[in-house]
């Protein structure tokens, strides 16, 4: 499953009808058992509409709808980038402002030939790793909860960068979280209060926040893991700008309307500037990283989007400029098949819906060719190891995950939407590629 759409000569297809969307959701929940409740929102030339199926939690007979509150995970990063763009429009900051200039003076960030700027953070070009190496969760079900400001500052002061900023794209929750934290410091507000004052308030987003709101009672979905068992909600402490927001499909449609220029607001110039700055992602699909948004495809096939995932939720928000259609899809389960494919399919009928992956039987002796450590980025490695007839992958600072074969040299995990393909040189893998969240992340073998 790739990020980009496939070029085709036919004119843009119409958006699927409500019955067609409901059929997709019914199949995903009732047959594939890949969620408990999914809400889809569409904005097009005919206005806004909501199609939903399922329930807020297992055992809860109530239906989900446009006012059901979900964690939106990394879709938060678009809000963080919008805060940056708004601050620039107000003359408070510049894209080339070094992030270190916004931090307390006792936080001493080392430079690798050049300082890390706010633009580098917003486009994942900072050279910072995906996660800090001092992230050691006290509770694996809520991995960021105890990563406080003191730990963030300790990492930044001790980190020795290995790459010059602006050279290579590497998706970084750390970088996005740092950006949100720094913007809050500049404004003298918490990240949540900054979102409320500069985005939620001006746009009229009534249910977009981090902390539980009094009127969420009875409307908040419960997250579920890959086995559709209840999962803990996530608290992101000092890295809130990377993925801490909660919202509804109704609110996210308003956000999309503003992003697409369908709803005038004080943020219109800031929304427009998000797409003016772009950096290549380098994933083989010619995708670009704008400020917050990912831009995939070209011409009439181009879509602007972001997805998200936490321990119990999946989300997709995106729009297609050529058709004026925007889509939001929110799910209360963190399963093998999320909602990215639904979002892309609703933007372009030619984008296929994902089929549930099926494991095949192979000789476990072949696993030995894959064993070893592979470097996804500085300080972030993936170790492949074997226990009996089972193969596992473990990323730096994370739990191990069993991976099962779906084709020759290609594996997937049933717990999250991620796949690994190996490239062999003779009888031994020389590299692997991690396919996750629509990104293809190559990793060479590290000799140890």
Legacy VTK file of the C-alpha trace (Angstrom):
# vtk DataFile Version 3.0
C-alpha trace
ASCII
DATASET POLYDATA
POINTS 448 float
0.000 0.000 0.000
1.698 3.205 -1.167
1.084 6.855 -0.424
0.819 8.054 -3.980
-2.152 7.635 -6.258
-1.789 5.936 -9.599
-1.918 8.212 -12.615
-4.799 7.519 -14.986
-6.307 9.168 -18.028
-9.948 8.988 -16.944
-11.632 12.075 -15.487
-11.915 12.386 -11.712
-14.460 9.907 -10.394
-17.399 10.932 -8.291
-17.331 10.495 -4.559
-18.893 7.198 -3.432
-22.472 7.465 -2.253
-23.490 7.086 1.375
-24.726 3.487 0.824
-21.415 2.620 -0.858
-19.451 4.086 2.052
-21.651 2.296 4.574
-20.981 -0.976 2.757
-17.222 -0.384 3.109
-17.539 0.346 6.831
-19.812 -2.633 7.427
-17.337 -4.942 5.728
-14.405 -3.471 7.667
-16.119 -3.821 11.057
-18.566 -6.733 10.802
-16.674 -9.043 8.428
-13.007 -8.143 8.718
-13.358 -7.245 12.416
-10.836 -4.446 12.029
-12.595 -1.885 14.214
-15.404 -1.372 16.686
-16.620 1.934 15.293
-15.689 4.078 12.281
-16.951 7.535 11.380
-16.358 8.970 7.910
-16.932 12.597 7.001
-17.097 13.985 3.467
-17.015 17.592 2.307
-17.659 18.242 -1.389
-19.670 20.486 -3.687
-22.870 19.337 -1.992
-21.705 20.294 1.494
-20.872 18.056 4.435
-22.094 14.560 5.260
-21.356 11.884 7.835
-21.475 8.114 7.359
-20.825 5.951 10.401
-21.050 2.349 11.523
-20.317 0.575 14.780
-20.121 1.582 18.400
-18.058 3.721 20.793
-16.856 0.600 22.643
-17.371 -3.134 22.795
-20.562 -3.851 24.643
-21.880 -0.320 24.082
-24.964 -0.493 21.875
-25.024 3.192 21.017
-23.967 4.137 17.467
-20.947 6.312 16.690
-21.636 9.553 14.845
-20.128 12.881 13.861
-19.913 14.007 17.487
-18.082 10.922 18.788
-14.686 11.921 20.199
-11.590 10.005 19.004
-7.854 10.353 19.517
-6.521 11.672 16.192
-2.852 10.857 16.830
-0.393 12.315 14.335
-3.045 14.383 12.564
-2.134 16.670 15.481
1.065 17.471 13.559
-0.962 19.466 11.018
-2.340 21.585 13.868
1.204 22.100 15.161
2.401 23.219 11.731
-0.594 25.536 11.449
0.361 27.148 14.764
3.802 27.787 13.306
2.381 29.229 10.073
0.033 31.474 12.053
2.891 32.754 14.232
4.852 33.552 11.071
1.860 35.390 9.574
1.656 37.423 12.784
5.342 38.321 12.528
6.227 36.508 15.750
8.523 33.887 14.232
10.294 32.938 11.015
10.745 29.578 9.340
14.496 29.941 9.856
14.191 30.688 13.582
16.506 28.236 15.424
14.458 26.162 17.842
17.234 26.539 20.417
16.455 30.274 20.605
13.015 29.471 22.021
14.251 27.092 24.720
15.570 27.958 28.186
19.243 29.062 28.151
20.371 25.989 30.099
19.231 23.711 27.245
22.330 23.486 25.074
21.559 21.921 21.706
24.619 20.923 19.707
24.688 21.959 16.061
25.788 19.754 13.179
27.170 22.502 10.889
23.884 24.434 11.146
21.155 24.985 13.754
17.839 23.126 13.655
15.163 25.578 12.559
11.399 25.546 12.985
11.076 24.699 9.292
13.296 21.656 9.775
11.028 20.430 12.578
7.798 21.007 10.637
9.108 19.163 7.543
10.887 16.307 9.374
14.257 17.500 8.088
15.815 18.226 11.480
18.110 15.207 11.663
16.578 14.355 15.027
15.667 10.685 15.522
12.110 9.414 15.381
12.106 9.005 19.154
14.484 10.171 21.899
16.847 7.518 23.230
15.875 8.291 26.839
12.246 7.347 26.249
11.832 4.425 28.662
8.102 4.032 29.350
7.007 3.103 32.834
3.806 1.811 31.224
4.091 0.341 27.712
0.363 0.838 27.159
0.861 4.621 27.520
4.438 5.051 26.270
4.800 8.859 26.303
2.992 9.601 29.566
6.066 10.046 31.763
8.258 11.733 29.145
8.240 15.107 30.848
9.987 18.373 29.992
12.994 17.506 32.156
13.601 14.340 30.130
13.119 16.213 26.852
15.658 18.862 27.872
18.085 16.194 29.113
17.941 14.493 25.710
18.417 17.725 23.757
21.416 18.749 25.852
23.086 15.346 25.548
22.236 14.539 21.924
25.120 14.552 19.467
23.676 15.073 15.963
25.120 13.027 13.134
23.533 14.814 10.169
23.265 18.385 9.014
19.643 19.620 9.236
17.836 20.019 5.939
19.625 17.162 4.182
17.425 14.102 4.736
13.801 13.466 5.642
13.213 11.312 8.702
9.773 11.261 10.284
10.227 12.349 13.883
7.661 12.359 16.664
10.400 13.925 18.764
10.823 16.796 16.301
7.087 17.505 16.019
6.674 17.326 19.775
9.600 19.706 20.253
8.054 22.128 17.758
4.768 22.189 19.663
6.592 22.670 22.955
8.701 25.526 21.585
5.682 27.300 20.089
3.977 27.118 23.472
7.012 28.627 25.168
7.086 31.483 22.658
3.406 32.260 23.239
3.583 31.788 27.001
0.844 29.152 26.848
0.539 25.409 27.144
0.307 23.595 23.814
-3.366 22.825 24.432
-4.207 26.426 25.316
-2.332 27.634 22.230
-4.419 25.336 20.005
-7.576 26.539 21.730
-6.786 30.232 21.338
-5.398 30.232 17.793
-7.132 27.328 16.020
-10.103 25.825 17.832
-11.530 29.179 18.889
-11.259 30.996 15.524
-12.564 27.958 13.598
-15.302 27.095 16.083
-13.953 23.610 16.821
-15.999 22.721 19.890
-14.552 19.274 20.559
-10.881 19.528 19.605
-8.742 19.400 22.740
-6.387 17.201 24.728
-7.879 17.035 28.205
-11.308 15.558 28.775
-14.051 18.145 28.336
-17.193 18.150 30.522
-19.530 17.796 27.554
-17.654 14.774 26.204
-19.465 12.552 28.689
-21.252 9.853 26.740
-19.613 10.889 23.452
-16.024 9.705 23.892
-15.007 6.546 22.045
-12.955 3.884 23.785
-9.792 2.782 22.019
-9.145 -0.871 21.203
-5.973 -2.794 20.347
-5.379 -5.166 17.434
-7.343 -7.901 19.193
-10.224 -5.441 19.716
-9.630 -5.425 23.450
-9.824 -2.110 25.368
-6.624 -0.048 25.094
-5.320 2.800 27.219
-5.686 6.341 25.965
-2.342 8.070 25.394
-0.966 11.062 27.246
1.950 12.708 25.453
3.326 14.926 28.223
6.089 17.124 26.703
5.529 15.849 23.129
1.876 16.830 22.762
2.469 18.548 19.434
3.259 15.159 17.888
-0.083 13.493 18.522
-2.081 14.405 21.628
-5.266 15.955 20.242
-8.726 14.446 20.367
-11.496 15.510 18.014
-14.678 14.550 16.185
-15.535 14.045 12.526
-17.749 17.144 12.703
-14.836 19.284 13.922
-12.378 17.798 11.456
-14.714 18.584 8.543
-14.724 22.225 9.639
-10.916 22.076 9.799
-10.820 20.590 6.277
-13.161 23.231 4.903
-10.835 25.915 6.246
-7.757 24.124 4.869
-9.371 23.832 1.424
-10.429 27.474 1.324
-14.127 26.609 1.551
-14.509 28.379 4.900
-13.026 31.881 5.310
-11.280 32.425 8.628
-8.427 34.404 10.178
-6.288 31.324 9.482
-6.769 31.374 5.705
-3.275 32.831 4.975
-1.653 30.385 7.400
-3.419 27.399 5.815
-2.248 28.504 2.364
1.348 28.845 3.526
1.447 25.256 4.789
1.789 24.003 1.213
4.247 26.683 0.071
7.201 24.978 1.806
7.983 21.392 0.818
10.783 18.878 1.139
11.159 15.511 -0.628
10.333 12.527 1.536
12.528 10.189 -0.500
10.226 7.181 -0.210
10.269 6.221 -3.875
6.808 7.663 -4.555
7.965 11.267 -5.070
5.874 12.356 -2.111
6.613 15.702 -0.512
6.522 16.826 3.087
4.894 20.224 3.383
4.510 22.015 6.693
2.505 19.363 8.521
0.739 17.935 5.469
2.031 15.185 3.181
1.500 15.829 -0.541
1.162 12.737 -2.754
0.694 12.415 -6.502
0.695 15.042 -9.234
-1.798 17.035 -11.240
-5.393 15.986 -10.842
-4.385 12.952 -8.799
-2.661 14.967 -6.084
-3.904 14.571 -2.518
-2.947 16.482 0.618
-3.208 14.356 3.725
-2.013 13.106 7.094
-2.815 10.013 9.081
-2.565 9.143 12.744
-2.414 6.224 15.110
-2.204 5.704 18.852
-2.556 2.618 21.010
-6.273 2.350 20.350
-7.167 4.590 17.399
-6.519 5.242 13.705
-7.258 8.421 11.744
-6.982 9.877 8.244
-7.624 13.442 7.100
-7.039 14.631 3.556
-8.338 16.412 0.478
-7.950 16.385 -3.287
-7.495 19.905 -4.673
-8.605 19.015 -8.214
-12.044 17.777 -7.107
-12.609 19.899 -4.021
-13.368 16.793 -1.974
-12.148 16.345 1.584
-12.344 13.225 3.743
-11.933 12.394 7.400
-11.986 8.816 8.710
-11.780 8.009 12.422
-11.581 4.521 13.962
-11.468 3.375 17.583
-9.151 0.439 16.970
-5.427 0.083 16.325
-5.625 -2.879 13.986
-3.708 -4.369 11.091
-5.954 -2.621 8.549
-6.572 0.984 9.557
-8.537 3.653 7.682
-5.891 5.189 5.391
-7.081 3.108 2.462
-10.690 4.152 3.079
-9.686 7.806 3.062
-7.702 7.516 -0.157
-10.413 5.450 -1.841
-13.035 8.066 -1.047
-10.773 10.699 -2.614
-10.042 8.527 -5.650
-12.059 5.430 -6.511
-9.007 4.053 -8.322
-7.141 3.804 -5.005
-7.782 0.237 -3.805
-9.210 -0.773 -0.474
-6.885 -2.909 1.617
-7.550 -6.600 1.999
-6.828 -8.258 5.303
-3.385 -9.815 5.193
-3.052 -13.582 5.305
-0.086 -15.502 6.653
1.479 -18.277 4.595
3.401 -21.319 5.772
7.145 -21.390 5.098
10.081 -23.314 6.523
11.176 -21.511 9.729
14.778 -22.405 8.847
14.635 -19.664 6.211
14.281 -17.095 9.017
17.988 -17.319 9.736
18.728 -15.260 6.621
16.975 -12.267 8.182
18.429 -12.297 11.691
20.379 -9.198 12.659
20.127 -5.463 13.328
19.082 -2.887 10.731
19.480 0.876 11.050
16.370 2.928 10.270
18.051 6.138 11.358
20.518 7.562 13.847
19.781 5.994 17.211
16.842 4.024 15.826
17.385 0.392 14.870
15.248 -2.645 14.191
16.471 -5.997 15.484
15.176 -9.199 13.906
15.496 -12.297 16.067
14.087 -15.777 16.312
12.575 -17.782 19.127
11.992 -21.350 18.012
9.773 -21.253 14.922
8.670 -17.647 15.501
10.275 -14.482 14.121
10.249 -11.161 15.975
11.105 -7.526 15.283
12.008 -5.050 18.018
12.633 -1.352 17.451
14.820 0.734 19.727
12.947 1.495 22.935
9.845 -0.463 21.906
8.248 -3.837 22.629
8.983 -6.785 20.396
6.399 -7.717 17.769
5.993 -11.094 16.144
6.163 -10.899 12.352
4.626 -13.544 10.100
5.264 -14.262 6.403
2.795 -13.168 3.729
5.109 -13.727 0.743
8.715 -14.661 0.064
10.935 -12.257 2.019
7.907 -10.192 3.128
6.377 -10.214 6.618
3.698 -8.351 8.557
2.641 -7.953 12.154
-0.929 -8.540 13.267
-0.704 -5.973 16.056
-0.090 -2.840 14.005
-0.353 -1.855 10.352
3.287 -2.458 9.443
5.126 -4.726 7.039
8.788 -5.625 6.543
10.387 -6.740 3.288
13.941 -8.064 3.141
16.481 -7.682 0.327
18.876 -10.612 0.128
22.406 -10.816 -1.167
22.936 -14.511 -1.676
21.588 -16.332 1.365
21.703 -13.362 3.734
19.595 -10.211 3.989
21.621 -7.060 3.404
18.772 -4.653 4.130
15.107 -4.404 4.956
12.358 -1.908 4.273
9.782 -1.026 6.901
6.418 -0.206 5.324
4.315 1.737 7.818
1.853 4.617 7.670
2.237 4.737 3.900
6.000 5.254 4.186
8.743 2.981 2.914
11.728 3.252 5.239
14.877 1.425 4.056
17.311 0.138 6.660
20.722 -1.410 5.908
22.060 -4.254 8.013
24.394 -3.119 10.792
27.346 -5.341 11.505
27.830 -5.802 15.228
LINES 1 449
448 0 1 2 3 4 5 6 7 8 9 10 11 12 13 14 15 16 17 18 19 20 21 22 23 24 25 26 27 28 29 30 31 32 33 34 35 36 37 38 39 40 41 42 43 44 45 46 47 48 49 50 51 52 53 54 55 56 57 58 59 60 61 62 63 64 65 66 67 68 69 70 71 72 73 74 75 76 77 78 79 80 81 82 83 84 85 86 87 88 89 90 91 92 93 94 95 96 97 98 99 100 101 102 103 104 105 106 107 108 109 110 111 112 113 114 115 116 117 118 119 120 121 122 123 124 125 126 127 128 129 130 131 132 133 134 135 136 137 138 139 140 141 142 143 144 145 146 147 148 149 150 151 152 153 154 155 156 157 158 159 160 161 162 163 164 165 166 167 168 169 170 171 172 173 174 175 176 177 178 179 180 181 182 183 184 185 186 187 188 189 190 191 192 193 194 195 196 197 198 199 200 201 202 203 204 205 206 207 208 209 210 211 212 213 214 215 216 217 218 219 220 221 222 223 224 225 226 227 228 229 230 231 232 233 234 235 236 237 238 239 240 241 242 243 244 245 246 247 248 249 250 251 252 253 254 255 256 257 258 259 260 261 262 263 264 265 266 267 268 269 270 271 272 273 274 275 276 277 278 279 280 281 282 283 284 285 286 287 288 289 290 291 292 293 294 295 296 297 298 299 300 301 302 303 304 305 306 307 308 309 310 311 312 313 314 315 316 317 318 319 320 321 322 323 324 325 326 327 328 329 330 331 332 333 334 335 336 337 338 339 340 341 342 343 344 345 346 347 348 349 350 351 352 353 354 355 356 357 358 359 360 361 362 363 364 365 366 367 368 369 370 371 372 373 374 375 376 377 378 379 380 381 382 383 384 385 386 387 388 389 390 391 392 393 394 395 396 397 398 399 400 401 402 403 404 405 406 407 408 409 410 411 412 413 414 415 416 417 418 419 420 421 422 423 424 425 426 427 428 429 430 431 432 433 434 435 436 437 438 439 440 441 442 443 444 445 446 447
